[in-house]
């Protein structure tokens, strides 16, 4: 199963696979398994051609098996047939193999993996209950209303459920296996780990904003849009360009502030844990580079989906590897692009 496990990880996420490969062996399998099962649940949630009730039922069955509440084998064959990606099809077909690997974990590791997956699935269910009836853009009518989150608290809760909880899980499992005796400010470390995850998710939300609007969903809260005198359906209208850019830059500042907390988190880790530091630094630096490109993008570029190139990825990897042994060079890798707010910049 080990080769198949690694092949699935590589096929489902090239960037995370790089992160996973650099992690110490003591935590690689637990984090990789949690990632694969989270990708399995995400694939279920995103299969829009399958009715909403069926997807919710499949998520419930998967959660029960993860928690050890049932032993009936899962059969996601119908869902697997609807996948355009071969890797995601295999994820669903091999779900029992992934669940079997849970049994090999220690009780402490199993508890942490179950906790993070339960939280992630709860976020996916919330997302489906709010947006799941919309379907793909091709099936929506032009006059169909865009659904948005209501408040900043809802956005914060969502980013915690689908990503912030991963930072918490990562912190606890690395602490337990790699530096249990290190003198660290535990609660602050966990809090910054959570912000680290929230920041990465907020970058994704801002990058995917045009595509989400096209599909009838808006993660920017109605409360904040109304304060800025904006409506979800006309965010990219030329007449609203100035107001939209002002709000968009504020959210980029918030994402960057979260990543700055993640960078502080990374540098709080014991210096000898250079593998973990690299594994943390890479998504932060990828996210920061994405923010820099989003800040400069016009409406057309945003609609085309801003992303960093493979060349930029490799340059970041190389620079970080060279800088890792030299503290003052390493610290300069994180170069803020805007007005990152130390408090997190809550947009209430």
C-alpha positions in Angstrom: 0.0 0.0 0.0 3.0 2.3 0.6 3.7 2.9 -3.1 0.0 3.4 -3.9 -0.3 5.8 -1.0 2.6 7.9 -2.2 1.3 7.8 -5.8 -2.1 9.1 -4.7 -0.5 11.9 -2.7 1.6 12.9 -5.7 -1.4 12.8 -8.1 -3.9 14.7 -5.9 -1.6 17.6 -4.9 1.8 18.4 -6.3 2.5 21.3 -4.0 1.4 19.5 -0.8 3.3 16.4 -1.9 6.5 18.5 -1.9 5.6 19.6 1.6 4.9 16.1 2.8 8.1 14.7 1.3 10.3 17.1 3.3 8.6 16.3 6.6 10.3 13.9 9.0 9.2 10.3 8.7 7.8 10.3 12.3 4.8 12.4 11.1 4.7 12.0 7.4 2.3 9.0 7.3 -0.2 10.5 9.8 -0.4 13.9 8.0 -0.5 12.2 4.6 -3.3 9.9 5.6 -5.3 12.8 7.0 -4.8 14.7 3.8 -5.9 11.8 1.6 -9.1 11.2 3.6 -9.8 15.0 3.6 -9.4 15.0 -0.2 -11.7 12.0 -0.4 -14.4 13.9 1.5 -13.8 17.0 -0.6 -14.2 15.0 -3.8 -17.5 13.7 -2.6 -18.7 17.3 -1.7 -17.6 18.7 -5.1 -19.3 16.1 -7.3 -22.0 18.5 -8.4 -23.6 16.0 -10.9 -24.6 13.9 -7.9 -27.7 15.1 -5.9 -27.0 17.0 -2.8 -28.8 14.6 -0.5 -26.6 11.7 -1.8 -23.4 13.7 -1.2 -24.4 14.6 2.3 -25.3 10.9 3.0 -21.9 9.8 1.6 -20.1 12.3 3.9 -22.1 11.1 6.9 -21.1 7.5 6.1 -17.5 8.4 5.7 -17.4 10.3 8.9 -18.9 7.4 10.8 -16.3 5.0 9.4 -13.5 7.4 10.3 -14.9 7.6 13.9 -15.1 3.8 14.1 -18.9 3.9 14.5 -19.7 1.4 11.7 -18.0 -1.5 9.9 -20.0 -1.8 6.7 -17.7 -1.3 3.7 -18.1 1.9 1.8 -18.9 1.7 -1.9 -18.5 5.0 -3.7 -18.4 3.5 -7.1 -21.2 5.7 -8.5 -19.4 8.8 -7.2 -16.1 7.5 -8.6 -17.6 7.1 -12.1 -18.5 10.8 -12.2 -14.9 12.0 -11.7 -13.0 13.6 -14.5 -9.7 13.2 -12.6 -8.2 9.7 -12.5 -6.6 10.4 -9.2 -9.9 11.4 -7.6 -11.6 8.4 -9.1 -9.0 6.2 -7.4 -9.4 8.0 -4.1 -13.0 7.1 -4.0 -12.5 3.5 -5.2 -9.7 3.0 -2.6 -11.4 4.6 0.4 -11.4 1.3 2.3 -7.7 1.0 1.9 -7.3 4.5 3.4 -9.6 3.7 6.3 -7.7 0.5 7.0 -4.5 2.6 7.5 -6.2 4.4 10.4 -6.1 1.1 12.4 -2.3 1.2 12.2 -2.1 4.6 14.0 -1.4 4.9 17.7 -4.4 5.8 19.9 -3.1 9.3 20.3 -2.5 9.9 16.6 -5.8 8.3 15.7 -7.6 10.7 18.1 -5.9 13.7 16.4 -6.6 12.5 12.9 -10.3 11.8 13.7 -10.7 15.3 15.3 -9.3 17.1 12.3 -11.2 15.1 9.7 -14.5 15.5 11.7 -14.0 19.3 11.7 -13.1 19.4 8.0 -16.1 17.3 7.0 -18.4 19.6 9.1 -17.1 22.5 7.1 -17.8 20.7 3.8 -21.3 19.9 5.0 -21.9 23.6 6.0 -20.7 24.6 2.5 -23.1 22.1 0.8 -26.1 23.1 2.9 -25.5 26.8 2.0 -24.4 26.4 -1.6 -25.0 22.8 -2.6 -28.3 23.5 -4.4 -26.7 25.9 -6.9 -25.0 23.4 -9.2 -22.4 24.3 -11.8 -22.4 27.6 -13.7 -23.6 25.9 -16.9 -26.9 24.9 -15.3 -27.7 28.2 -13.6 -30.1 30.7 -15.0 -28.8 34.3 -15.5 -31.3 35.7 -13.0 -30.5 33.2 -10.3 -29.5 34.9 -7.1 -25.9 34.7 -5.7 -25.8 33.2 -2.2 -23.3 34.8 0.2 -22.1 34.3 3.8 -23.8 36.7 6.1 -21.1 37.8 8.6 -17.4 38.0 9.2 -17.9 35.5 12.0 -19.3 33.0 9.5 -16.3 33.5 7.2 -13.9 33.0 10.1 -15.7 29.9 11.3 -15.6 28.5 7.7 -11.9 29.1 7.3 -11.3 27.4 10.6 -13.3 24.3 9.8 -11.7 23.7 6.4 -8.2 24.9 7.0 -7.5 26.5 10.4 -8.1 23.1 12.1 -5.4 21.7 10.0 -2.8 24.1 11.5 -4.0 23.0 15.0 -3.7 19.3 14.0 -0.3 19.8 12.4 1.0 21.6 15.5 -0.2 18.9 18.0 1.1 16.0 16.0 4.5 17.5 15.3 4.8 18.6 18.9 4.1 15.1 20.1 6.5 13.3 17.8 9.3 15.8 17.1 9.8 18.2 20.0 7.7 17.2 23.0 10.1 18.7 25.5 10.8 22.0 23.7 9.9 25.0 25.9 7.3 26.7 23.8 4.3 28.9 24.5 1.7 26.2 23.7 -1.4 28.2 23.3 0.2 30.9 21.2 1.7 28.2 19.0 -1.6 26.6 18.4 -3.4 29.9 17.8 -0.8 30.9 15.2 -1.0 27.5 13.6 -4.8 28.0 13.3 -4.2 31.5 11.7 -1.6 29.9 9.3 -4.4 27.6 8.0 -7.0 30.3 7.8 -4.6 32.5 5.9 -4.0 29.9 3.2 -7.8 29.3 2.9 -8.5 33.1 2.6 -5.9 33.3 -0.2 -7.8 30.5 -2.0 -11.1 32.3 -1.5 -9.8 35.6 -2.9 -8.1 33.9 -5.8 -11.2 31.9 -6.7 -13.7 34.8 -6.1 -14.7 35.3 -9.8 -15.2 31.6 -10.4 -17.3 31.3 -7.2 -19.4 34.2 -8.2 -20.0 32.6 -11.6 -21.2 29.5 -9.7 -23.6 31.6 -7.6 -21.5 31.6 -4.3 -19.8 34.4 -2.5 -17.6 33.9 0.6 -17.2 37.6 1.2 -19.9 38.4 3.8 -23.0 40.3 2.9 -22.5 42.5 6.0 -19.2 43.7 4.8 -20.3 44.1 1.2 -23.3 46.3 2.3 -20.9 48.5 4.3 -18.8 49.0 1.2 -22.1 49.6 -0.8 -21.4 46.6 -3.0 -23.5 43.6 -4.2 -22.1 40.2 -5.0 -23.4 40.2 -8.5 -21.7 43.4 -9.5 -18.4 43.2 -7.8 -16.5 43.3 -11.1 -18.6 46.0 -12.7 -16.4 48.8 -14.0 -18.5 51.4 -12.0 -17.6 49.6 -8.8 -13.9 49.1 -9.5 -12.6 51.6 -6.9 -14.9 50.3 -4.1 -14.2 46.7 -5.0 -10.4 47.2 -5.1 -10.5 49.0 -1.7 -12.4 46.0 -0.1 -10.3 43.4 -2.0 -7.1 45.0 -0.7 -8.4 44.9 2.9 -9.1 41.2 2.6 -5.6 40.6 1.1 -4.2 42.5 4.1 -6.1 40.1 6.4 -4.9 37.1 4.5 -1.3 38.4 4.7 -1.6 39.1 8.4 -2.6 35.5 9.0 0.3 34.3 6.9 2.6 36.7 8.9 1.4 34.9 12.1 2.2 31.6 10.3 5.7 32.9 9.5 6.2 33.8 13.2 4.9 30.3 14.0 7.4 28.7 11.7 10.3 30.7 13.3 9.1 29.7 16.8 9.7 26.1 16.0 13.0 24.6 17.4 15.8 25.7 15.1 16.9 22.0 14.6 13.5 21.2 13.1 14.6 22.5 9.7 12.4 20.0 7.8 9.3 21.1 9.6 10.3 24.8 9.1 10.7 24.2 5.3 7.4 22.3 5.2 5.7 25.3 6.8 7.6 28.0 4.9 6.7 26.7 1.4 2.9 27.2 1.6 3.4 30.5 3.3 5.7 31.8 0.7 3.5 30.4 -2.1 0.6 32.2 -0.5 2.5 35.4 -0.1 3.5 35.3 -3.8 -0.1 34.7 -4.8 -1.2 37.7 -2.7 1.4 39.9 -4.4 0.0 38.9 -7.8 -3.6 39.4 -6.7 -2.7 42.9 -5.5 -1.6 43.9 -9.0 -4.3 42.0 -11.0 -7.0 43.8 -12.9 -10.5 42.4 -13.3 -9.6 40.5 -16.4 -6.6 38.8 -14.8 -8.7 37.9 -11.7 -11.3 36.3 -13.9 -8.6 34.2 -15.6 -7.5 33.0 -12.1 -4.3 34.3 -10.8 -1.7 31.6 -9.9 2.0 31.3 -9.5 3.9 29.6 -12.2 5.9 26.4 -11.8 9.1 28.4 -12.3 8.1 30.7 -9.4 7.4 27.6 -7.2 10.9 26.2 -7.9 12.6 29.6 -7.3 10.9 29.7 -3.9 12.0 26.2 -3.1 15.6 26.9 -4.1 15.8 30.2 -2.2 14.4 28.7 1.0 16.8 25.7 0.8 19.7 28.1 0.4 18.5 30.4 3.2 17.5 27.7 5.7 21.0 27.5 7.4 21.4 31.3 7.6 18.9 32.8 10.0 19.1 36.5 8.9 18.7 35.5 5.2 15.9 33.1 6.1 13.9 35.7 8.0 14.0 38.0 5.0 12.2 35.4 2.8 8.9 36.8 4.1 8.6 40.2 2.6 5.2 41.8 3.3 3.3 43.1 0.2 0.9 45.4 1.9 -0.4 46.6 5.2 -0.5 43.2 7.1 -2.5 43.8 10.3 -0.8 42.2 13.3 -4.2 41.5 15.0 -5.5 39.7 12.0 -7.4 42.6 10.5 -10.9 41.4 11.3 -13.3 42.9 8.7 -16.4 43.1 10.9 
